[in-house]
Amino acid sequence: HCANLTLNRMASKANANTDEPGAFPAREWLRKLLVGKTVQFETRKQGTSAGDRVYGLVFYAPPGDTAASPMNVAVEVVRNGGATPKSVSHSQAEAKPDEANAELDDYQSALLHAYEEAKKETNGIHAAQPLVRSLKNAGDDFETLQLVQLSQKLGQHGKVKCVVEYIFDGSRLRCQVTDPVMGDFQFGSFTMLLAGVSSPRVGNSRTDPPTPSEAFADEARQFVELRLLQRELEISLCGTDKAGVCAVGIVHHPKGNIAVELLKNGL
């Protein structure tokens, strides 16, 4: 968690599958900036209510950037209207002005300056009407077959843009449609099976008794996570499974077919 920031929450079952204003564009800005990149981070002193959460700062230096120091991602998120800074607590304000507190003051000052810029430029959540996305789930809000047929009709050469949100195992993915050509199905969430392959199943520790992972299941999932997770890619949907619950499709990655790569690596 980035220190001293408040962010609007993404759509989930906890908030009736509806975003808080501007939450999705903020997530997308961060996703495009950082996924697959090398970053630096530092942790900050954790408060008593932090629990298992870790607060800190993330720094990123874009390729070819000649700046003396990498960008502070939290400050840039605020500048782009993706978050608001928390106020420095009264106890922090009266703390002894040592080096750590001086760094905190500089960071808080940068956040507040970025916040004023964002408000002035009406960026992100400060816009008159920031995007509020309603998430739709296959099986609850639409039939998977409807999604498949529409993607084949409206997609360019049958391909639609989707973000891979979660990897269940090497050949089973959770995807979200981001392609505006899909109309009401944009932001639809569905489970997809990779066409032509079947990877070992990952176990479930929440069942009673817990089910163990099949051999090489964890390796297969990690292989796919490193290459697809949180990437926006073109997907061709070919049909559904026998139950009509999951879509079956092909992921078009710039470096090749992930299903073929799984087979090459014995996964």
N, C-alpha and C positions, 0 to 999 in steps of 0.2 A: 504494500500500500504506500502511495506517495504521501509523505508527511505533510500535515497541515492543509489538506485539500478535502473539499466536499464535492462529490460527483453525483449527478442524477443517475437513477437506477434504470438499468435495461429491463425490458419486458420479461416477465417470468410468471409462473403460477401464483407467486406471492402477491403480485400487483395486477391480477386479471389479464396477464399477457399484453399489457400496454406500457410503453416506455414513459418515463418521466421526460418532459420536454428537452429535446436536444441530446438525449443520452446516446442514441445510436450513432449519429454523426461524429460525436466525440470518440466513441469506441472505434469507428472506422478510421478516423484520422490517426489514432494511435496504432491501430493494426497495420495500416499501410506504411507508417513510419518505421516500426520496430520489428515486425515479424521477420525472422530469418536474419536479423542483424546482430552484430556484436555490440554490447553495451557495457558500461561500467556502473557500479552501484555502490552505495554506502548506506549502512544502517544507522538509525538514530536511536536515542534512548527511548525505550518502550514504556508507555504509561501502564499504570496498574490495571487498567481495564482492557489492555490490548489482547489478552488471551493468547491464542496461538498465532495471532497476526503479527507481522513484522513491518515496521514503518521505516522508510528511508527515502533516498533520492536515487534517481536513475539519470545517467548522462549518456549522450549519444553524439558521436562525431560523424556527420554525413561524409561519404566518400568525396575527396577533393576539397573538403572544407579546410581553409587555412586559418581559421580562428585559433586564437591562443589557447582556448579551453573549449571542451565539448559543450553542447547545449544542455541545459538543465530541462529535462523533459517535462517536469511538473510546471515550470514557469511557462513553457510553450503551450502546454495544454490550456492553461488559464488564458494566455494571450489569444488563443484560437476560440475561446468561448466554450471550452469543454468542461470547465470546473470553476469553482469559486474557492478562494482562500479562507481558511478558518482564522479567527482572530487569535492573536497571541494571548495566552492566559495571563491573569493578573500576577500569579506567582512567578511566571517567567519574566514579566516586565520588571519585577522588583528583585530578581535574582542578581547575584554578584556578576558584574560585567567581565567575565572571563572570556577566553578565546572561543569556547564553544558557543556561548551566548551571542558573541559578536557575529559568528557565522550564521546563527539562527536569525539574528536581526537582519543581516544582509539578504538572506533567503526570503524572509517574510516581506521585506521591502520590495524585492524583485517581484514577488507574487502580487502584492498590492498594486504596483506600477503596471504589471501586465493586465491585471483585472480592470483598471481604469481604461487602458487601451482597448480592451475587448468591449467594454460598455460603449465607448466612444464610437467604435467602428461597427457596433451592433453585430458582433461575431457570435456564432453558435447559439448558446442559450439566451443571449441578449437580443436576438432577432425578434421582430414583431411576432412571428409565428414559427418558432423552431419546430423541427420535425418531431411528430409523435407517431411512433410506429405501433401498429397492432399486429402482434405475432399470431400467425395461423399455423395450426398443427395438423398434419395429415392424419386422417382417421377421426379427428374431432371436428375440424372446420371444413375439410374437403376430402374427397377420395383420391388416393394415390394415382389411380388410373386416369383421373381427370387431369392431374398435373402432367403425367407422361404424355397424354394426347395433345395437350395444349403446347407443351414444349416442342413437340415434333412439328406442330403447325406454325408456331410463332417464332421459334428460335432460328437464328441464322445458321443454315445448314443443319438444323435440328439441335444446335448447341445453345445452352443458356448459362449465364454466369451465376455461380453459387459460391458461397463461402463455406468451407468445411469447418463446422463448429466443434465437432467431437469425433473421436475415433473409438469405437467400441472394441474392435479387433482389426486385424490386418485387412479384412475385406468388407467390413461393415462400418459405414460412416453416417454421421448426422450432418445434414447440409441445410443451408438456408438460401433460398432464391433471392438474389439481389438484382437480377436483370429487370429493368423497368418495362421491357417488352412484354413481360408476363402479366401485366395489368394487376388484377385483384389477387393474383397468386404471388406477386412480389412480397417478400418477407415470409413466404410459406416455408415451414420447417418440415423436413421429411427424413426418413432413414433410407439409405441407399446401399445395396449390395453391389460390389464390383462384378461386372459381367465376366463369366468364364473362369473364375477362381473362387476358392473357399479356404480361408486361413483358419488355423486352430482358434478355438474359442477361449477368451479370457475368462477366468473364474470370477465368482461373485462372493465376496466376503460377507455380504449382508443376508444371505440366505441361511436357513437353519436346517441342517448343518451347512457351513460354507462350502461352496464348490471350488475345487482347485482349477487352475488354468491348465489347458492341454499343453503338451510339449511344444515349445517354441512360440506359444501364443503371445507372450510378453515381448519377445523379440520382433515378431511380426508387427505388433501394434506400434512399438517404438520406431520401427523402420518407416512406417507410413506417417506417423506423427511428425517426424523430422522433415518430411517432404511435403505434406499436405495440410497439416493442422493450421487453421486460421488463414489459409491462402484463398484468394478469390480466383477461381478457375472455371473454365468452360466445361460443362458436363453434357453428355448426350444420354438421354433416358430411353432405354430400349423397351421396357415393359415393367411388369411387377412380378413378385414371387407368387407361388400358388395361392397363398392366402389373400393376395391383393393388398397386403399391409406395407411391404417394403418395395421401393422402386429398384430396378436393376439398371445399371448404367456404366458408362465409360468416363473416366476423368482424363481430360486432355491437358497434360502438363507439358510445359515448353521443352522439358528434357526427356520426354518419353511417356510410355504407358506404365502406370504404377502396377497394374496387374501383371504385366510381363516382368517387371523388375522383382516382384514378389516371387514369381516362379524361378527366375534366375538365381535368387538367393535362397531357395529352398524353404520359403515361408508361406 
